[in-house]
Amino acid sequence: MNPAAPHESTDPGTLSYEQAGVNYDLIDPLKISAQRAAASTATQLAGHGFTEVAASRGESAYVVDVGPFYIASIVECLGTKTLVADEMATLTGRSYYDGIAQDTIAMAVNDLITVGATPLVVQAYWAAGGSDWFGDNARAQALVAGWKKACEVCNVAWGGGETPALAGIVEAGRIDLAASCTGLINPKERLSVGDQLGAGDAIVLLESSGIHANGLSLARKLVERLPQGYLTEVRPGLSYGEALLAPTVLYSPVTEALWKAGIAPRYCANITGHGWRKLLRHPAELTYRIHTVPPVTPVLAFMQQHARQDDREAYSTLNMGAGFAIFVQAEDAERTVEIARAQGIAAWNAGVVEAGPKRLLIEPLGIEFGNDDLQLR
């Protein structure tokens, strides 16, 4: 036996997202059913003199035509990243809720901007397992300060929120965080629901800061395999827990800068749940060919290694270093990269849209995802 790897004799094998307790095969059918029921209510808008943008159904944000401009809206839940923050607080004595606040707003804002919207107002939903949660003043104030700072980065107003104590629904000592966001698409030419997406367009990928807020069930399950749990080092001086808690990147400064520079994205995809399969979100029959793969964020490479996942499994679950995709005309690709970098976010002209069957080809890794790999409509 190789003395450098004595653990191999008890290696439990590949750890998948489903084994961590998240099975999209069970969740997605409900989402599709709900979308169909929701679509039947669109006629209610006529009574107010408005109409929906039907193409926004199934996209990351819903769009309503109110005449002179469009209104877009979204609600998003953070998920289980708070559990990592709570465990790390126990281990280190630090509160990580300033970053957790940014994660929560990013989940909503990064979805809203995919349709071309400028974020306008954010609302907060902070549901605790009991009123005692709010009694930890340092933690509560970190959440407030982080929320305010993220709003300032995105140039949005924090309108208000709800802070229920839900003993018996939310576990004692825990909190469930969510955010809703409303934005404007003004002028209407900013609408980006993929109606102009086509062969020859370029795919620009923006860097992620780490796991963001998707795949945390897998990340937490993986702790059972690590010799020092969350304190296991990803690299010298950086623990697994600290790396997981890097706040999600806020991408709205990039989309706003693009518009000011005269670049209108043909389509955008927030690379969250389902990993890179989200590049297949648009319903059109098109092939997306990736020729340049961004560097994998260290914590994600660490997760892939210790979960014993092959590249296909990893890229179908995690963002693997790319948190957002912008589809632009080929002649705008390099300027898009430059504008993103000017906002402090690394970017790559990573691929091209082609005529052909609906599939994603990640050529450097030999990975192919087809239409059956992402069913959200």
Secondary structure, DSSP 8 states (H G I E B T S, - for coil): --TT-GGGGG------TTTTT--HHHHHHHHHHHHHHHHTTGGGGGGGT-EE-GGGTTSSSEEEE-SSSEEEEEEEE--SHHHHHHHHHHHHS---HHHHHHHHHHHHHHHHGGGT-EEEEEEEEEEESSGGGGG-HHHHHHHHHHHHHHHHHHT-EEEEEE--B-BTTB-TT-EEEEEEEEEEE-SGGG--SSTT--TT-EEEEEE-SSSTTSSHHHHHHHGGGSTTGGGSEEETTEEHHHHHTS-----HHHHHHHHHTT---SEEEE--TTGGGGGG-S-S-EEEEE-------HHHHHHHHHTT--HHHHHTTS-TTEEEEEEE-GGGHHHHHHHHHHTT--EEEEEEEEESSSEEEEGGGTEEEEGGG----
